């Protein structure tokens, strides 16, 4: 099978410079496609001077966010004839055997959308992004809990999209490309839920590991620990999250889940992390998304 990596980058040259050598040393990759979101830190110049036949790059005219980058990169890989596409941001770092372990389970189990356990780079015993175990309301943060819950080395139906995930060409042809207008936050979840709706075989391969810097306050406990909220100090990220999560929940889970999300948002910024100004910002973002307006996040770009 022809396997190509797609890396989306924006102004994180130092991170890219540690990732690309790791990918070059990974057996089984036909080529590495880097989508540069109009970086201004010398990324394009470094890529142009790399002198590696396995690495190709395209610099987009403007920053389209992770959503636009993965839309472009996944389409590019499919046009290049990839059978499997390995998707990641520039700040991740797969373990040397990560791809080998994923490929083994694709061939053995017929997985169409699979990924590694995404671990905190600062503490590899913890997940970078907490996950809800299938068939349960339990949210886990520890890698030991994931290993204990795995069946035959897999967590079925769960994956952290666009963090070292493998996607088959057949699935892309069936469900299309990520929603580029989302810019950031929620485009990965939408793609996962679209794959679920299409009946794709999805799983996390527990023995495959992918390191990622733990950032923001993802999975912040609220309501006495009964649930969590994906808080971020960034107004840009929060605007996109409020807008895109509203649309995802409406499309895939229904209006009851939309209302619950809005209630959680109000509760969180009134009582858990008091920031009342976040409530009207959230409302503007959600209403813009419902109107089909995907331009509002631009005011928060730096």
N, C-alpha and C positions, 0 to 999 in steps of 0.2 A: 504494500500500500504506500502511496505517496503521501508523506506527512510534511506539512509546512507550518512553521510557527508564524503567528501574527503578533507583533508588539506595537502597542499604541503609546506614544510618548509626547510629553509636552514639558519643556523647560526643566528636565531632570537629567541632565547629561551625566552627572556622576553616577546616578543609579543605572542608567543605560549602559555605561561603560563597565559595570560589573556584571550586568545581565547578559550582554551579547557574548562575551567570552564563555560564559557557562553554557549558552545555547550552542556555540560552535563546538564545544567539547561533548555535546549530547549525541550519542549514536542514534541513527534512524531519521534524522531530519534532512529533508531534501534541500530546503532553503528557508531563510529567515526573512520575512517581510516586515519592515519597520514603517509604520505610518507616523510621520512627524506632523503634529498639529500646529504648524507654523511657529515652532520654537524660536526664541530669540537669544538663546544662551550658547550658540555654537554647535548645536546638535546636528544640523544639516551639514555643516562643514566637516564635522568629525566623521559622520557616516560616509560622506563623499570621499574622504581620504582613507577609509578603512582598508581598501584593497583586498577585500574578501569576496570571492565569487559567490559564496553561499548567502551573503547578506545583500539584500536589495532594499532601497528605501524610496518613499515618495513623500514629498513635503506638500501639505495642503496649503492653499492660499490663505485660509483663516483658521482660527482655532474652532473646531467643531465639537470639542469635548470628547469624552470617552465613547459616547454613543455614536457620534459621527465617525470617530476613528475606527471603531469596530465594524460599523456598517461598511466603510470603505475597505478595510483590510480583509474582512471575511469574503466580500465580493471579489476582491483581487485574487485571493488564494483559490477560490473556486474557479475563476477564469483561467488561472494558471494550471488547473488540472489536479489540484489536491484532492485526495480521497479523505484525508483527515486534517483538520485545522486545529492547531494548539494555540489558544488565545490567552493573552496576558497583558497587563500593564507593565510599564517600565520599572516600577518599584518592587516587583515580585522577584523571587529567586527560587527556581525549582531545585530540589536535591538532584544530584547527578543521575540517579536511577528513576526519577519521577516519570519520565516519558515511557521508559521501558515497562514499568509496572502498569501504567495506563493502557498501553498498547496490548499487553498480555490479556487484560480483562476485556478489552474491546473484542479481541479475537475469540476469547474463551466464552464470553457471556453475551455477545451481541449488543453491547452497550452503544448507544447512539449519542449520548450527551453525558460525559463522565468527567470527574475532576478529582484532584488530590485533596487530602486534608490540608486546609490552609492554616498555617500555624503562625503565632506571633513570633516575629524575629527576635524580639527582646526576651521572650520566654517560650521556647518551643514546646513546652508542656501544656500550653494553653492555645486554644483556637484564637485566630485573629478576629474572626467573626462568629459570634455564638450561633448555634443552630438548634432548631426544634426537632427533636427525634421523631421519626415517623410514627403515626398512631398514638401520639402522646402530646400532652401540653407542656412537657418538660423541655426547658431550654438549657443547654449545656455549654460550658465554657472550657472544660478540661478535656485534653486529648484522651485521658484514661477513660472518661465516660463514653467517648465515641468508640474506642476500642472494645469496651465492654458491651456496647449495644450492637456492634457489627455482626452480621450473619454472613459467614463465608467470606469475610474480609471486605464486605460492602455495607454501606448505608443506603438502602434502596430509596429512590425518589428524592434524594437530597444532594445538592451540589451547590457550591459557591461559584456562580457564573463569572466567566471572564477572568478568573484567577487560576490559570494553568489548566483550563478545561479543554478536553478534546471533543470536537463536534464532527460528525460525519458529513460528507458531501451530500449524501442522500437526504439527511435531515434538513440541511440548508435549502436544498431544492424543494423540499416539501413545505417548509414554513417561512422561507424568505430570510431577509437580513434584519438585524436589529434596527429599532426605530431611531434614526439619526436625529430627529427633532427633539428628543429627550435631553440632549446635551450631556448631562451627567445624572447619575443616581436614578435607579429604577429601570434603566434600559436593560440591565442584565436580568433583573427579576422578570420583566415582561417577556424577555426571550425564553427564559426557563419555563414560565407558565404557558407560553405559546407551544413550547415543545411538549409539555405535559398534556395539553389539550389535543395535540396531534398524536398522542399515544407513544411517545418516544420512550425508550428504555434509558432511565436516568439513574445514576448512582455516584456516591463518593467511594473512591478506592482508598481504604484506610491506610494501607502501607505506603502509598505514594504521598510524598510530603512537598509542600510548597510554602516557602517562608514569605512573610509580608509584614512590613512595619505596622504595629498596632497604633492606630491613630483615632482621634475623636473619641466620642463616648458612646460607641455603638452598643446597643443592648443595655442602656442605663435602666436599672430597676426603678419601678414606680408602683404606686398603690400598694405599699407594704410588701413589695416583692412579688405581687401576683402577676405582673406583666412587665414588659420592658418597652423602651422608646429609643429610637435611633436619633439621639441628639447630636448635633454638630455645632461648634461655635461659628462656623462659616455661614454667613447669610446666603451666599451663592448656593452652597450645597443644600441648605435648608429650603430655599425657595424651590429648587429643582425637586427635592424630595417630596415636599408638600404637593406640588403640582403633579408630578409623575406617579406618586403613590395613589393619589386620588383617582387618576385615570386607570391605573392598573387594577385597583380594587373594584372600580365600577365595571370594568370589562370582564374580569375573571372571577370575582367573588360576590358582587352584587352591592346594592345600595346600603344594606344593613352594615356591611363591613366598612363602607365609606364613612357612614355616620359614626361608627365606633372609633375609627381613626381620627376623625375630627374631634370627638370627645376626649380622646387620649391626648391630642395636641393641646387642647385648651387646659386640661387638667395639669399636664406636664409643665406648661409655662406659667400657670398660676400658682401651683403648689409644690411640684417636685423641684423644678429649677426656675424660680420666678423670673420671667422675662416677658412681661405683658406685651411688649412691642412685637414679639414674635407671633402673636395671635393674628393681628390684622395682616402681617406679612404672609402668614400661612393662608389666610382667606383669599388674599389677592392672587396668590399663586394657584390655589385650587380652582378659583373661578376662571382664571386665564386659561388653564388647561381644559376646563369644560367647554370654554368658548372656542378651543382650537388655536389659541394664541400661544406660540412658543418663543416669544421674543423677550418676555419680561425679565429673564435671568440676565440679560446683557447689561442691565444697569449695575449689577454686582461684580462684573468682570474687572479684574485689575490688570 
